[in-house]
Amino acid sequence: MPERSLRGIPAPVLLVLYLAVALAPLGIAYVRGGPSRPFLDDFSSALALVAFAMMLMEFVASGRVKTVSGRIGIDLTMRYHQLLARALLAFALIHPFLYTTPMGYPLPWDETGQLRLGLDGASIATGVLAWILLAVLVVMAIWRRRLPFRYESWRGSHALLSVVVSGLVAHHALAAGRYSQDPVMVGFWIVLLAVAVLSLGYVYTLRPVLQARDAYEVTAVEPVAERTWEVRLRALSGEGLAFMPGQFAWLKLGRHPYRITEHPFSIASAPQESPDIRFLIKEAGDFTGRIGETETGARAYLDAPHGNFTYMGREAEGLVFIAGGVGIAPILSMLRALRAAADPRPMTLVYGNRHAGQIVARDELAAIRQEMKLDLRHVLGEPPEGWRGERGQLDQRTLAHCLPPRPGEGWLYFVCGPGPMIDAVEDHLAALDIPASSIISEKFDYD
Ligand SMILES: Cc1cc2nc3c(=O)[nH]c(=O)nc-3n(C[C@H](O)[C@H](O)[C@H](O)COP(=O)(O)OP(=O)(O)OC[C@H]3O[C@@H](n4cnc5c(N)ncnc54)[C@H](O)[C@@H]3O)c2cc1C
């Protein structure tokens, strides 16, 4: 298999691009703005201009545009999406309270907005509504788990509300904004609005059309551990998916791809198994809870590959894998690919479960240990009598015991599982002096 590498814009370039777009309206306003106003007024306008640019960039930074998330990974992309949403909300909330120029209808002889803020009934209405709905949008995302909605309902409302708020802000800015009425600024907003709408349109309209041409068939659904299923798909085209071991896919099941219900799952098979593709799915809620009822022959659609959780394209003298529960899925994909490629590097797998019935692919892992330089460590929280493996949690004590004593500088650490487990393992690894740059994590939830 040819060596592949992660696609997407590198982090430093992303940062520069982000700052350039977020600050561009300030540059345009500075060059083309009218006579200066009191500092607080211009500061308030600056907050609003930057907040609007940030808001439109949130559409592109929603985790679905591979050019953005391809290198930095979905986890970091979502962390920034959430962080930047909070920051832009703060800018937007403060902005109306800083003006010192009186509010009021635009005066025909005040073309540069020196004497009045130039708000009419419609622009006040859209401004106030956008201000309230933006707060609702962000607060609903922060408190998503506490709300009595299904994940899918929340996600649909999040997308819809984002479009509505952007439309309201666009009207408010173009109708009342002192700087946004300048033709160059209008052009800038039109381009940014088009990028935002196109990125959303791609996810919800164009991508399903492409998926319809690239359908998969479910060829097997089998229980492989307690409440955990292996789902096997085959590409109907006969052409397999080009992915790197460890990456994940958005999966839709059903007769057609024009539905918004889709779920992210790591690919558990190796690329060498193409055109077959396997997932390990643990029952967690309404979709996964019924995965065992999926019939063979059912249609499936994938948006893939996503994510940067892979050893490919990275230099490493040795590899450490740390999996919690079903977090073994992308790690199995990597181990299966490394085995198929007869990779000679030393590796360690620390695989934590609560009890032995939850261990997936136990025999296969034992076989990989026989064939490769793999140090395999099972850790059980509730071990059965006579258990000879590790006992307890994936904590600092267990990790210190299981990890290679003095791994060279060039080792990479892959950690996968539920969010709280990842946070804890990352802290333990830091306490063991493993540099953060050597740790690559994949969280199975975004919160
Ligand atoms: C990158 C990534 C890879 C994953 N890989 C695997 C895997 O290999 N095997 C596995 O069993 N699980 C995996 N998960 C977790 C899996 O996506 C969720 O368990 C599943 O979506 C839950 O759906 P549900 O309707 O059954 O449960 P629910 O009760 O509806 O959801 C439980 C939680 O799962 C998350 N979730 C639910 N639906 C979605 C969705 N459509 N998109 C994003 N998050 C959602 C939300 O945080 C939600 O609160 C992965 C998650 C991520 C982010």
The ligand as a MOL file (V3000), in Angstrom:
LIG
                    3D

  0  0  0     0  0            999 V3000
M  V30 BEGIN CTAB
M  V30 COUNTS 53 58 0 0 0
M  V30 BEGIN ATOM
M  V30 1 C -14.4800 10.7480 16.0690 0
M  V30 2 C -15.4280 9.7650 16.7320 0
M  V30 3 C -15.2560 8.4080 16.5400 0
M  V30 4 C -16.1250 7.5060 17.1650 0
M  V30 5 N -15.9220 6.1710 16.9640 0
M  V30 6 C -16.7180 5.2840 17.5730 0
M  V30 7 C -16.5410 3.8650 17.3800 0
M  V30 8 O -15.6560 3.4160 16.6550 0
M  V30 9 N -17.3880 3.0250 18.0260 0
M  V30 10 C -18.3990 3.4840 18.8440 0
M  V30 11 O -19.1300 2.6670 19.3920 0
M  V30 12 N -18.5800 4.8070 19.0540 0
M  V30 13 C -17.7930 5.7120 18.4250 0
M  V30 14 N -18.0080 7.0610 18.6110 0
M  V30 15 C -19.1250 7.4900 19.4650 0
M  V30 16 C -20.4410 7.4130 18.6780 0
M  V30 17 O -20.4370 8.3350 17.6100 0
M  V30 18 C -21.6210 7.7240 19.5980 0
M  V30 19 O -21.6380 6.7840 20.6330 0
M  V30 20 C -22.9170 7.6170 18.8420 0
M  V30 21 O -23.0000 8.6220 17.8640 0
M  V30 22 C -24.0480 7.7280 19.8400 0
M  V30 23 O -25.2670 7.8000 19.1450 0
M  V30 24 P -26.6170 7.2760 19.8170 0
M  V30 25 O -27.7560 7.8700 19.0400 0
M  V30 26 O -26.6160 5.8220 19.9400 0
M  V30 27 O -26.5550 7.8320 21.2780 0
M  V30 28 P -27.1230 9.1570 21.9060 0
M  V30 29 O -27.6060 8.8640 23.2680 0
M  V30 30 O -28.0400 9.8540 20.9560 0
M  V30 31 O -25.8000 10.0050 21.9910 0
M  V30 32 C -24.8430 9.8270 22.9910 0
M  V30 33 C -23.7840 10.9000 22.7440 0
M  V30 34 O -23.0840 10.5650 21.5400 0
M  V30 35 C -22.8130 11.7510 20.7940 0
M  V30 36 N -23.5470 11.6920 19.5180 0
M  V30 37 C -24.7700 11.1720 19.3000 0
M  V30 38 N -25.1210 11.2840 18.0230 0
M  V30 39 C -24.0820 11.8890 17.4250 0
M  V30 40 C -23.8530 12.3170 16.1080 0
M  V30 41 N -24.7710 12.1300 15.1450 0
M  V30 42 N -22.7070 12.9460 15.8380 0
M  V30 43 C -21.7850 13.1660 16.8020 0
M  V30 44 N -21.9390 12.7780 18.0690 0
M  V30 45 C -23.0780 12.1570 18.3680 0
M  V30 46 C -23.3140 12.9130 21.5860 0
M  V30 47 O -22.2400 13.4110 22.3800 0
M  V30 48 C -24.3530 12.3000 22.4780 0
M  V30 49 O -24.5490 13.0360 23.6600 0
M  V30 50 C -17.1690 7.9690 18.0030 0
M  V30 51 C -17.3330 9.3400 18.1910 0
M  V30 52 C -16.4810 10.2290 17.5730 0
M  V30 53 C -16.6780 11.7120 17.7950 0
M  V30 END ATOM
M  V30 BEGIN BOND
M  V30 1 1 1 2
M  V30 2 1 2 3
M  V30 3 2 2 52
M  V30 4 2 3 4
M  V30 5 1 4 5
M  V30 6 1 4 50
M  V30 7 2 5 6
M  V30 8 1 6 7
M  V30 9 1 6 13
M  V30 10 2 7 8
M  V30 11 1 7 9
M  V30 12 1 9 10
M  V30 13 2 10 11
M  V30 14 1 10 12
M  V30 15 2 12 13
M  V30 16 1 13 14
M  V30 17 1 14 15
M  V30 18 1 14 50
M  V30 19 1 15 16
M  V30 20 1 16 17
M  V30 21 1 16 18
M  V30 22 1 18 19
M  V30 23 1 18 20
M  V30 24 1 20 21
M  V30 25 1 20 22
M  V30 26 1 22 23
M  V30 27 1 23 24
M  V30 28 2 24 25
M  V30 29 1 24 26
M  V30 30 1 24 27
M  V30 31 1 27 28
M  V30 32 2 28 29
M  V30 33 1 28 30
M  V30 34 1 28 31
M  V30 35 1 31 32
M  V30 36 1 32 33
M  V30 37 1 33 34
M  V30 38 1 33 48
M  V30 39 1 34 35
M  V30 40 1 35 36
M  V30 41 1 35 46
M  V30 42 1 36 37
M  V30 43 1 36 45
M  V30 44 2 37 38
M  V30 45 1 38 39
M  V30 46 1 39 40
M  V30 47 2 39 45
M  V30 48 1 40 41
M  V30 49 2 40 42
M  V30 50 1 42 43
M  V30 51 2 43 44
M  V30 52 1 44 45
M  V30 53 1 46 47
M  V30 54 1 46 48
M  V30 55 1 48 49
M  V30 56 2 50 51
M  V30 57 1 51 52
M  V30 58 1 52 53
M  V30 END BOND
M  V30 END CTAB
M  END
